[in-house]
Amino acid sequence: MTIPDLGHAVAVAHLRRVDPVLGRIIERVGECTLSARDEGTHFDALVRAIVYQQLSGKAAATIHGRLVTRFGGTPPTPKQLVETSEAELRALGLSRQKLTYIKDLAARVISGELAVDRLHELDEEEILAQLVRVKGIGRWTAQMFLMFRLGRPDVLPDLDLGIQKAIGLAYGLGPLATPKQVLEVGARWRPYCTVACWYLWRSLE
């Protein structure tokens, strides 16, 4: 499920050609090493995304590790999560809000309302529409799923603060570009917005 290397080469050549500002960032950052996370299931990836929301990477990794350990070292299934008490999940470090989100996700998968194992068969807008129905999964989280789980090459997360900051700095638009400005600047990158965003995030490091 990794975006192929050839795709990076074609994408980078396109981005250099259509956007000199981004071209200079590409020159500075170097080779694109973007790849999608293909271990586990789509459900596992969504649970992980919810756990990681609004936490530092280290804190989120600790809580997610406890969750996996609780279920014998493998990510829990929807059925296991639905059947586990809120108190037990809270004891692992999950906030009441996040465990509500995770249980809602699991319940929708069990009921068949969200055909999570078939999400990769849908187009981007269909995936976004399916995922934002789940409590706690907004457009940003769904876009991260598209980029880093499914490896979709043309995703532009206009609400991402890192992207707003990188575009604001690189294009002289102030400390933060507005979502509208992100979409305007990014229009020239299509159909390789995902690779462009990877470079913009790296430019802030």
C-alpha positions in Angstrom: 0.0 0.0 0.0 3.1 2.2 -0.2 3.0 5.0 -2.8 5.5 3.6 -5.4 8.9 5.3 -5.9 8.1 6.0 -9.5 5.1 8.0 -8.3 7.4 10.1 -6.1 9.8 10.8 -9.1 6.9 11.8 -11.4 5.3 13.9 -8.6 8.5 15.7 -7.7 9.2 16.5 -11.3 5.7 17.9 -11.7 5.9 19.9 -8.5 9.3 21.5 -9.4 7.9 22.4 -12.8 4.6 24.1 -11.7 5.8 25.8 -8.5 9.3 27.3 -8.1 8.7 28.1 -4.4 8.0 24.5 -3.6 10.8 23.5 -5.9 13.3 25.3 -3.6 11.8 23.5 -0.6 12.2 20.2 -2.5 15.8 21.0 -3.2 16.5 21.8 0.5 14.6 18.8 1.9 15.9 16.2 -0.6 14.5 12.8 -1.5 10.9 12.1 -0.7 10.5 9.1 1.6 6.8 9.3 2.1 5.1 5.9 2.5 1.8 4.6 3.7 1.4 2.5 6.9 0.2 -0.9 5.6 0.5 -3.0 8.8 -2.7 -4.1 10.4 -6.3 -3.3 9.2 -8.0 -0.1 8.3 -9.9 -0.4 11.6 -6.7 -0.6 13.5 -5.4 2.5 11.7 -8.6 4.5 12.6 -8.4 3.5 16.3 -4.8 4.6 16.3 -5.7 7.9 14.7 -8.3 8.6 17.4 -5.9 7.7 20.2 -3.3 10.0 18.7 -5.6 13.1 18.4 -4.4 16.1 20.3 -1.6 14.3 22.1 2.1 14.3 21.8 3.5 11.3 19.9 5.1 9.9 23.0 2.0 10.1 25.1 -0.2 8.7 22.4 2.2 5.8 21.7 2.2 4.9 25.4 -1.6 4.8 25.6 -1.9 2.9 22.3 0.7 0.5 23.5 -1.3 -0.2 26.6 -4.4 -0.8 24.5 -2.7 -3.3 22.3 -1.1 -5.0 25.3 -4.5 -5.3 27.0 -5.7 -7.5 24.1 -2.7 -9.8 24.1 -0.3 -7.8 21.9 -2.6 -7.4 18.9 -4.9 -4.5 18.1 -8.4 -5.1 19.4 -11.3 -6.0 17.1 -14.5 -4.0 17.0 -16.3 -6.7 19.0 -13.6 -6.7 21.7 -13.8 -2.9 22.0 -17.6 -2.9 22.3 -17.5 -5.6 25.0 -14.8 -3.9 27.1 -16.1 -1.6 29.8 -15.5 2.1 29.8 -13.8 1.9 33.2 -11.3 -0.6 31.8 -10.5 1.5 28.8 -10.2 4.6 31.0 -7.7 2.8 33.1 -5.5 2.4 30.0 -5.3 6.2 29.7 -8.1 6.9 27.2 -10.2 10.0 27.9 -13.9 9.5 28.3 -14.4 11.4 25.0 -12.0 9.2 23.0 -13.3 5.9 24.3 -16.8 7.1 23.2 -15.3 7.8 19.8 -13.7 4.4 19.6 -16.8 2.5 20.7 -18.9 4.5 18.2 -16.4 3.5 15.4 -16.5 -0.2 16.5 -20.3 -0.2 16.7 -20.7 1.2 13.2 -18.3 -1.4 11.9 -20.2 -4.3 13.6 -23.5 -3.0 12.4 -22.2 -2.8 8.8 -22.9 0.9 8.6 -19.2 1.5 8.0 -17.7 -1.1 5.7 -14.2 -0.3 7.0 -12.4 -3.1 5.1 -13.7 -1.8 1.8 -12.8 1.8 2.2 -9.8 1.5 -0.2 -12.3 0.7 -3.0 -14.0 4.1 -2.7 -12.9 7.5 -4.1 -11.7 10.2 -1.8 -14.9 12.1 -1.3 -16.9 8.9 -0.6 -14.3 7.9 2.0 -14.5 11.3 3.7 -18.3 11.1 3.7 -18.2 7.7 5.3 -15.6 8.5 8.0 -16.9 11.9 9.2 -20.2 10.2 10.3 -18.2 8.5 13.0 -18.0 10.5 16.3 -14.5 12.0 16.7 -13.5 11.6 13.1 -13.5 14.9 11.3 -12.3 15.9 7.9 -8.7 16.3 9.0 -8.5 12.8 10.6 -10.1 11.3 7.5 -7.6 13.1 5.3 -4.7 11.8 7.3 -6.2 8.3 6.8 -6.3 8.9 3.0 -2.7 10.1 3.0 -0.9 7.8 5.4 -3.0 4.7 5.4 -4.3 4.5 1.8 -1.4 6.4 0.2 -3.8 8.5 -1.9 -1.5 10.9 -3.9 -3.8 14.0 -4.2 -5.0 15.0 -0.7 -4.7 18.6 0.5 -5.6 19.0 4.2 -6.5 22.7 4.2 -7.2 22.7 7.9 -3.8 21.3 9.0 -1.9 23.8 11.0 1.5 22.6 9.8 0.5 23.0 6.2 -1.0 26.5 6.9 2.2 27.5 8.7 4.5 26.2 6.0 2.6 27.8 3.2 2.3 31.1 5.2 6.1 31.2 5.6 7.1 30.0 2.1 4.7 32.1 0.2 4.8 35.3 2.3 1.2 35.0 3.5 1.8 35.6 7.2 2.2 33.2 10.2 -0.7 31.0 9.0 -2.2 30.8 5.6 -6.0 30.5 5.7 -7.7 27.3 4.5 -8.8 29.3 1.4 -5.2 30.3 0.7 -4.0 26.7 1.1 -6.5 25.6 -1.5 -5.5 28.4 -3.8 -1.8 27.8 -3.6 -2.2 24.0 -3.7 -4.4 24.0 -6.8 -1.3 24.0 -9.0 0.1 20.8 -7.3 -2.6 18.5 -8.5 -2.6 15.6 -8.9 0.2 15.3 -6.4 -0.9 17.3 -3.3 0.1 14.6 -0.9 3.7 14.7 -1.9 3.7 18.5 -1.8 2.3 18.4 1.7 5.0 15.9 2.8 7.6 18.4 1.7 5.9 21.3 3.4 5.8 19.4 6.7 9.5 18.5 6.3 10.3 22.2 5.6 9.2 23.0 9.2 11.6 20.6 10.8 
